[in-house]
């Protein structure tokens, strides 16, 4: 469909070139192309959505290891350290996981942070703006 439309535009352009109607034609084509482009949809997904249920069911604080988490969730998006006042007395190793969905109209994501004390699982924190995850969290 797009190829046929493009061929038609080129043919009309070649026929009208040099005439007074050319300016009107050019203006109409700009409007039509703007409408066609705005109707396009681009959807992007990034990362792999982590399964928080795995953390709640399979891991025990102080017993599970980073190897256990790696086997269950895969390689993290990033690694670092965190020291949350009131929660951590010393800096904790932190792995981060991210999943995002975006279009031209909306962008949403899910973040998961897994904490370790030395090499031992020490808890997690997650938040999401994904609609399906919001519905699960409200249950």
C-alpha positions in Angstrom: 0.0 0.0 0.0 2.8 2.4 1.0 4.7 1.6 -2.2 1.7 2.2 -4.4 1.0 5.6 -2.7 4.6 6.6 -3.1 4.6 5.7 -6.8 1.4 7.7 -7.3 2.9 10.7 -5.6 6.0 10.6 -7.8 3.9 10.3 -10.9 1.7 13.2 -10.1 4.8 15.3 -9.1 6.4 14.6 -12.5 3.2 15.6 -14.3 2.7 18.8 -12.4 6.2 20.0 -12.1 6.6 23.6 -13.4 2.8 24.4 -13.2 1.0 26.8 -11.0 -0.8 24.0 -9.3 2.5 22.6 -8.1 2.6 24.6 -4.9 -0.9 23.4 -4.0 0.1 19.8 -4.8 3.2 20.1 -2.6 1.2 21.6 0.3 -1.3 18.7 0.0 1.4 16.1 0.0 3.0 17.6 3.1 -0.3 17.4 4.9 -1.0 13.8 3.7 2.5 12.7 4.7 2.2 14.3 8.1 -1.1 12.5 8.7 0.3 9.2 7.5 3.4 9.5 9.8 1.4 10.4 12.8 -0.7 7.3 12.4 2.3 5.1 12.7 2.9 3.3 16.0 6.2 2.3 17.5 6.4 -0.1 20.4 9.6 -0.8 22.2 10.4 -3.4 24.9 13.7 -3.4 26.8 15.1 -5.9 29.3 13.4 -9.0 30.6 10.6 -8.8 33.1 11.7 -10.2 36.5 9.5 -12.6 38.3 9.1 -11.2 41.8 7.2 -14.4 42.9 10.5 -16.3 42.6 12.1 -14.1 45.3 9.1 -14.5 47.6 8.9 -18.3 47.3 12.4 -19.6 46.7 14.9 -17.4 48.6 15.6 -17.2 52.3 17.4 -14.2 53.8 20.9 -15.1 55.0 20.7 -18.5 53.4 20.3 -18.1 49.6 23.3 -17.0 47.7 24.0 -14.7 44.8 24.4 -17.8 42.6 20.9 -18.8 43.5 19.5 -15.4 42.5 21.6 -15.5 39.3 20.3 -18.9 38.4 16.6 -17.8 39.0 16.6 -14.3 37.5 19.6 -14.3 35.1 22.3 -11.7 34.7 21.3 -8.3 36.3 21.0 -5.1 34.3 23.4 -3.4 36.7 25.3 -3.9 40.0 26.2 -1.5 42.7 25.9 -0.7 46.4 23.1 0.7 48.5 22.9 2.0 52.1 19.3 2.9 53.0 19.0 4.9 56.2 17.0 3.0 58.8 17.4 -0.3 56.9 21.1 -0.9 56.4 23.8 -0.4 58.9 26.5 -1.0 56.3 26.5 -0.7 52.5 24.9 -3.7 50.8 25.7 -5.2 47.4 22.7 -4.4 45.1 21.8 -6.0 41.8 19.2 -4.2 39.6 16.8 -5.6 37.0 14.7 -3.5 34.6 12.0 -4.1 32.1 10.4 -1.4 30.1 7.6 -1.0 27.5 7.2 2.2 25.5 5.2 3.6 22.6 4.9 7.1 21.2 2.1 7.8 23.7 3.2 6.0 26.9 6.2 4.6 28.7 6.1 2.2 31.7 8.6 0.1 33.5 9.4 -2.3 36.3 12.4 -2.1 38.6 13.7 -4.8 40.9 16.6 -4.3 43.3 18.0 -7.4 45.0 20.3 -6.8 48.1 23.1 -9.0 49.4 25.1 -9.0 52.6 28.4 -10.4 51.4 27.3 -13.2 49.1 24.0 -13.9 50.9 20.6 -12.8 49.8 19.4 -10.0 52.1 16.0 -8.9 50.6 14.6 -7.0 47.6 12.6 -4.0 46.6 10.5 -3.6 43.5 8.2 -1.0 41.9 6.3 -0.9 38.7 4.2 1.3 36.5 3.2 -1.6 34.3 -0.6 -2.0 34.5 -0.6 -5.8 35.0 2.0 -5.5 37.8 0.0 -2.7 39.5 -3.1 -5.0 39.5 -1.1 -7.9 41.1 0.3 -5.6 43.8 -3.1 -4.4 44.8 -4.3 -7.9 45.6 
